[in-house]
Amino acid sequence: MTWLVTFAKPVKMWHQIVFLFIPIVNLWAFYRIQKLTKFALYVLVPNIVVNIPLNAIVTTSDDPSWFIVSIVLMIGFIILQVYLMKKWTLDWNAKFPQTN
C-alpha cells in the first residue's frame, strides 16, 4: 500500500507515552512503531468487548461495586497500554544504530 507511510527512524519515548492519552493520536503512536495491529488485538478489541457489557451493567445497577470494577478495569487497560508502548518503543529504537 503506497499510501501508508513508514517511519523508519527512532521515536522519543516520552512523546509516545504522552500520545497514549490523546484520542486518535494514540493510534498514530502505535502506527509509528508498526504495532497498530497488535495494539488493536491486545488492547482495543478486549477493551471494547469488556466495557460495552460492563457499562450496561453499571448504568442499570444500583450496586456501586460494578462502578469500582469498571474503574479498576479502565486503570488496568491504561497500565497495559503504557507497558506495551514502552516495551515496543524500546524494541523499535533498538533497530537503529545509536548516534551520539
VENRA-V180441 format. One record per residue. RES is the residue in three letters. OMEGA is omega as a letter, one per 20 degrees, with the letter a starting at -180 (* if undefined). Layout:
res=RES omega=OMEGA
res=RES omega=OMEGA
This chain:
res=MET omega=a
res=THR omega=a
res=TRP omega=r
res=LEU omega=r
res=VAL omega=r
res=THR omega=r
res=PHE omega=a
res=ALA omega=r
res=LYS omega=r
res=PRO omega=r
res=VAL omega=a
res=LYS omega=a
res=MET omega=a
res=TRP omega=r
res=HIS omega=a
res=GLN omega=a
res=ILE omega=r
res=VAL omega=a
res=PHE omega=r
res=LEU omega=a
res=PHE omega=r
res=ILE omega=a
res=PRO omega=a
res=ILE omega=r
res=VAL omega=r
res=ASN omega=r
res=LEU omega=r
res=TRP omega=r
res=ALA omega=r
res=PHE omega=r
res=TYR omega=a
res=ARG omega=a
res=ILE omega=r
res=GLN omega=r
res=LYS omega=a
res=LEU omega=a
res=THR omega=r
res=LYS omega=r
res=PHE omega=r
res=ALA omega=a
res=LEU omega=a
res=TYR omega=a
res=VAL omega=a
res=LEU omega=a
res=VAL omega=r
res=PRO omega=r
res=ASN omega=r
res=ILE omega=a
res=VAL omega=a
res=VAL omega=a
res=ASN omega=r
res=ILE omega=r
res=PRO omega=a
res=LEU omega=r
res=ASN omega=r
res=ALA omega=r
res=ILE omega=a
res=VAL omega=a
res=THR omega=a
res=THR omega=a
res=SER omega=r
res=ASP omega=a
res=ASP omega=a
res=PRO omega=a
res=SER omega=r
res=TRP omega=r
res=PHE omega=r
res=ILE omega=r
res=VAL omega=r
res=SER omega=r
res=ILE omega=r
res=VAL omega=r
res=LEU omega=r
res=MET omega=r
res=ILE omega=r
res=GLY omega=r
res=PHE omega=r
res=ILE omega=r
res=ILE omega=r
res=LEU omega=r
res=GLN omega=a
res=VAL omega=r
res=TYR omega=a
res=LEU omega=r
res=MET omega=a
res=LYS omega=a
res=LYS omega=a
res=TRP omega=r
res=THR omega=r
res=LEU omega=r
res=ASP omega=r
res=TRP omega=a
res=ASN omega=r
res=ALA omega=r
res=LYS omega=a
res=PHE omega=r
res=PRO omega=a
res=GLN omega=r
res=THR omega=r
res=ASN omega=*
